[in-house]
């Protein structure tokens, strides 16, 4: 048995990219930024802030939620799996690492620059994803 699970909390870098397919399928992708704060060591060495960017891909039932509610600047909690893929473009092989949120994933909207209400929206792939105030999103 093996496990591949990623938990990531960060800020959405840009508006999500929505791709619709002829068969009715959909994929929503966006970039998420995480950061480590700057600090000074006991020896007086200043360590600058470090920012990492992560590719997030949402598949399945969570795509409608991601398309409607995730926007640039939002703080988002993601549970998904790590996925690596490669593709060739103009004779050059490119490698991409993504966090894929699908049937076993979780998306939780924590607020952000646009909304400081403090209420979180948690959506999982169970039968009834629920908003904190009791509203239910049907899939």
Residue frames as qw, qx, qy, qz and C-alpha x, y, z in Angstrom:
[[0.000, 0.889, 0.458, 0.000, 0.00, 0.00, 0.00],
 [0.416, 0.050, -0.005, 0.908, 1.14, 3.56, -0.63],
 [0.035, -0.851, -0.451, 0.265, -0.16, 7.03, 0.16],
 [0.355, 0.190, 0.184, 0.896, 0.26, 10.27, -1.75],
 [0.152, -0.853, -0.499, -0.003, -1.44, 13.17, 0.03],
 [0.344, 0.231, -0.062, 0.908, -0.63, 16.86, -0.09],
 [0.198, -0.835, -0.474, 0.195, -1.97, 19.51, 2.27],
 [0.395, 0.157, 0.103, 0.899, -1.34, 23.08, 1.20],
 [0.071, -0.862, -0.442, 0.239, -2.61, 26.45, 2.42],
 [0.393, -0.154, 0.211, 0.882, -1.83, 29.59, 0.47],
 [0.269, 0.647, 0.155, -0.696, -3.05, 32.49, -1.64],
 [0.673, 0.521, 0.495, 0.175, -4.45, 32.16, -5.15],
 [0.396, -0.325, 0.273, 0.814, -2.10, 33.95, -7.58],
 [0.180, 0.140, -0.415, -0.881, -4.50, 34.65, -10.44],
 [0.733, 0.133, 0.121, -0.656, -7.99, 33.93, -11.69],
 [0.638, -0.073, 0.766, 0.030, -8.52, 30.19, -12.23],
 [0.277, 0.333, -0.638, -0.637, -8.27, 28.84, -15.77],
 [0.700, 0.166, 0.568, -0.399, -11.36, 26.80, -16.69],
 [0.173, 0.283, -0.779, -0.532, -11.19, 24.24, -19.50],
 [0.743, 0.191, 0.398, -0.503, -14.41, 22.64, -20.74],
 [0.166, -0.212, 0.887, 0.375, -14.32, 19.50, -22.86],
 [0.462, 0.025, -0.535, -0.707, -16.68, 18.21, -25.56],
 [0.483, -0.203, -0.852, -0.027, -17.71, 15.28, -23.37],
 [0.479, -0.759, -0.267, -0.351, -18.97, 17.64, -20.64],
 [0.763, -0.332, -0.271, 0.484, -15.88, 17.28, -18.46],
 [0.019, 0.949, -0.061, 0.310, -14.13, 20.23, -16.90],
 [0.736, -0.149, -0.277, 0.600, -10.76, 21.04, -15.32],
 [0.114, -0.976, -0.015, -0.184, -10.01, 24.14, -13.26],
 [0.783, -0.020, -0.190, 0.592, -6.37, 25.09, -12.70],
 [0.081, -0.961, 0.043, -0.260, -4.71, 27.90, -10.79],
 [0.554, 0.329, -0.503, 0.576, -1.48, 28.77, -9.04],
 [0.611, -0.761, -0.205, -0.075, -1.22, 28.91, -5.26],
 [0.334, 0.630, -0.443, 0.544, 1.55, 30.80, -3.43],
 [0.761, -0.588, -0.245, 0.124, 2.93, 29.73, -0.06],
 [0.275, 0.765, -0.328, 0.481, 5.53, 31.63, 1.89],
 [0.727, -0.366, -0.382, 0.438, 7.96, 31.29, 4.77],
 [0.135, -0.988, -0.069, -0.039, 8.47, 34.50, 6.70],
 [0.462, 0.618, -0.393, 0.500, 11.79, 36.29, 6.87],
 [0.728, -0.679, -0.088, 0.039, 13.73, 35.94, 10.11],
 [0.190, 0.781, -0.520, 0.287, 17.06, 36.68, 11.75],
 [0.838, -0.088, -0.506, 0.185, 19.12, 33.90, 13.29],
 [0.631, -0.740, -0.089, 0.215, 20.74, 34.14, 16.72],
 [0.661, -0.153, 0.212, 0.703, 24.02, 34.81, 14.92],
 [0.061, 0.674, 0.017, -0.736, 22.46, 37.89, 13.28],
 [0.129, -0.043, 0.752, 0.645, 22.10, 36.41, 9.80],
 [0.515, 0.352, 0.198, -0.756, 19.01, 37.68, 8.02],
 [0.275, 0.142, 0.908, 0.283, 17.10, 35.01, 6.10],
 [0.293, 0.104, -0.209, -0.927, 14.76, 36.56, 3.50],
 [0.706, 0.220, 0.405, -0.537, 11.15, 35.57, 2.91],
 [0.101, -0.149, 0.891, 0.416, 10.76, 32.58, 0.62],
 [0.658, 0.324, 0.183, -0.655, 7.76, 32.22, -1.71],
 [0.228, -0.056, 0.922, 0.307, 6.89, 29.03, -3.56],
 [0.573, 0.251, -0.131, -0.769, 4.29, 28.65, -6.30],
 [0.360, 0.011, 0.931, -0.054, 2.25, 25.47, -6.71],
 [0.375, 0.025, -0.570, -0.731, 0.13, 24.33, -9.67],
 [0.425, 0.136, 0.740, -0.503, -3.34, 23.21, -8.54],
 [0.330, 0.003, -0.697, -0.637, -5.63, 21.16, -10.82],
 [0.491, 0.089, 0.602, -0.623, -9.25, 20.51, -9.80],
 [0.290, 0.028, -0.818, -0.497, -11.15, 17.66, -11.45],
 [0.219, -0.347, -0.911, 0.051, -14.56, 16.06, -11.03],
 [0.223, -0.760, -0.604, -0.091, -17.38, 17.40, -8.87],
 [0.395, -0.660, -0.188, 0.611, -15.33, 20.17, -7.27],
 [0.383, 0.164, 0.360, 0.835, -14.73, 22.03, -10.57],
 [0.094, -0.745, -0.470, -0.464, -18.02, 23.98, -10.41],
 [0.511, -0.804, -0.208, 0.219, -17.21, 25.15, -6.89],
 [0.580, -0.304, 0.187, 0.733, -13.65, 26.12, -7.85],
 [0.264, 0.415, 0.460, 0.739, -14.89, 27.96, -10.94],
 [0.212, -0.800, -0.424, -0.369, -17.53, 29.92, -9.02],
 [0.541, -0.831, -0.129, 0.000, -15.84, 30.71, -5.72],
 [0.719, -0.351, 0.127, 0.586, -12.05, 30.78, -6.11],
 [0.333, 0.920, 0.078, 0.192, -10.58, 34.13, -7.15],
 [0.545, 0.450, -0.303, 0.639, -7.22, 35.88, -7.18],
 [0.070, -0.527, 0.397, -0.749, -6.06, 36.78, -3.66],
 [0.820, -0.394, -0.093, -0.405, -8.25, 34.22, -1.87],
 [0.170, -0.472, 0.830, -0.244, -6.72, 32.16, 0.91],
 [0.869, 0.069, -0.280, -0.403, -7.41, 28.48, 0.16],
 [0.488, -0.392, 0.767, -0.138, -6.77, 25.21, 2.00],
 [0.737, 0.362, -0.432, -0.373, -6.26, 22.26, -0.38],
 [0.611, -0.292, 0.735, -0.037, -5.98, 18.51, 0.17],
 [0.781, 0.523, -0.172, -0.297, -5.02, 16.54, -2.91],
 [0.902, -0.138, 0.301, 0.276, -2.41, 14.26, -4.37],
 [0.122, -0.708, 0.457, 0.525, 0.93, 15.05, -5.95],
 [0.821, 0.436, 0.365, 0.057, 1.15, 14.33, -9.66],
 [0.224, -0.582, 0.483, 0.615, 4.08, 14.59, -12.07],
 [0.738, 0.547, 0.394, 0.029, 3.76, 14.69, -15.84],
 [0.307, -0.436, 0.427, 0.730, 5.88, 15.59, -18.82],
 [0.612, 0.706, 0.346, -0.087, 5.22, 16.90, -22.30],
 [0.553, -0.050, 0.374, 0.743, 7.25, 17.81, -25.35],
 [0.259, 0.914, 0.239, -0.203, 7.04, 21.25, -26.90],
 [0.381, 0.880, -0.282, -0.037, 9.24, 22.29, -29.82],
 [0.772, 0.337, -0.489, 0.227, 11.51, 19.31, -29.20],
 [0.056, 0.420, -0.620, 0.660, 12.07, 20.18, -25.54],
 [0.544, -0.390, -0.743, 0.003, 10.76, 17.96, -22.74],
 [0.218, -0.505, 0.244, -0.799, 9.03, 19.89, -19.96],
 [0.407, -0.234, -0.846, 0.253, 8.25, 18.45, -16.51],
 [0.351, -0.495, -0.024, -0.795, 5.32, 19.66, -14.41],
 [0.240, -0.175, -0.859, 0.416, 4.44, 18.88, -10.79],
 [0.382, -0.399, -0.229, -0.801, 0.82, 19.52, -9.79],
 [0.210, 0.066, 0.795, -0.565, -1.44, 19.08, -6.79],
 [0.338, -0.197, -0.694, -0.604, -4.52, 17.30, -8.13],
 [0.363, 0.064, 0.589, -0.719, -7.82, 17.69, -6.28],
 [0.427, -0.037, -0.717, -0.550, -10.25, 15.02, -7.42],
 [0.677, -0.377, -0.525, -0.351, -12.65, 12.49, -5.87],
 [0.718, -0.398, -0.458, 0.341, -10.73, 12.26, -2.60],
 [0.371, 0.238, -0.148, 0.885, -9.74, 15.93, -2.29],
 [0.218, -0.770, -0.497, 0.335, -10.82, 18.88, -0.17],
 [0.247, 0.448, 0.090, 0.854, -11.08, 22.58, -0.98],
 [0.315, -0.727, -0.510, 0.335, -11.68, 25.01, 1.86],
 [0.222, 0.684, 0.105, 0.686, -12.06, 28.73, 1.15],
 [0.524, -0.419, -0.469, 0.575, -10.66, 30.68, 4.09],
 [0.000, -0.965, -0.175, 0.197, -11.30, 34.21, 2.94],
 [0.668, 0.098, 0.172, 0.717, -8.62, 36.56, 1.75],
 [0.188, -0.069, 0.058, 0.978, -8.14, 40.03, 0.39],
 [0.264, -0.310, -0.470, -0.783, -11.72, 40.31, -0.91],
 [0.683, -0.512, -0.358, -0.379, -13.49, 38.83, 2.11],
 [0.182, 0.340, -0.695, 0.606, -12.50, 39.27, 5.72],
 [0.684, -0.399, -0.124, -0.598, -15.75, 37.91, 7.15],
 [0.249, -0.444, 0.799, -0.320, -13.87, 35.01, 8.70],
 [0.846, 0.089, 0.389, -0.354, -16.39, 32.41, 7.58],
 [0.125, -0.385, 0.839, 0.364, -14.89, 29.46, 5.79],
 [0.828, 0.279, -0.088, -0.478, -16.41, 27.40, 3.02],
 [0.331, -0.360, 0.868, 0.084, -15.43, 23.75, 3.16],
 [0.809, 0.345, -0.144, -0.454, -16.17, 21.53, 0.22],
 [0.372, -0.329, 0.863, 0.096, -15.33, 17.85, 0.08],
 [0.387, 0.145, -0.706, -0.575, -16.34, 15.18, -2.36],
 [0.155, 0.169, 0.907, -0.354, -18.76, 13.54, 0.05],
 [0.097, 0.559, 0.792, 0.226, -22.51, 13.45, -0.55],
 [0.075, -0.918, -0.357, -0.153, -23.30, 16.84, 0.94],
 [0.469, 0.148, -0.187, 0.851, -20.60, 19.52, 0.99],
 [0.262, -0.833, -0.483, 0.061, -21.71, 22.13, 3.52],
 [0.191, 0.626, -0.141, 0.743, -21.00, 25.83, 3.98],
 [0.234, -0.005, -0.676, 0.699, -20.43, 26.90, 7.59],
 [0.345, 0.011, 0.227, -0.911, -23.74, 28.78, 7.72],
 [0.551, 0.167, 0.739, -0.350, -25.65, 25.59, 6.87],
 [0.643, 0.569, -0.134, -0.496, -26.20, 26.01, 3.13],
 [0.739, -0.088, 0.643, 0.179, -25.57, 22.93, 1.02],
 [0.259, 0.550, -0.521, -0.599, -24.00, 22.80, -2.45],
 [0.891, 0.196, 0.373, -0.170, -25.62, 20.14, -4.63],
 [0.227, -0.420, 0.715, 0.511, -23.40, 18.33, -7.10]]
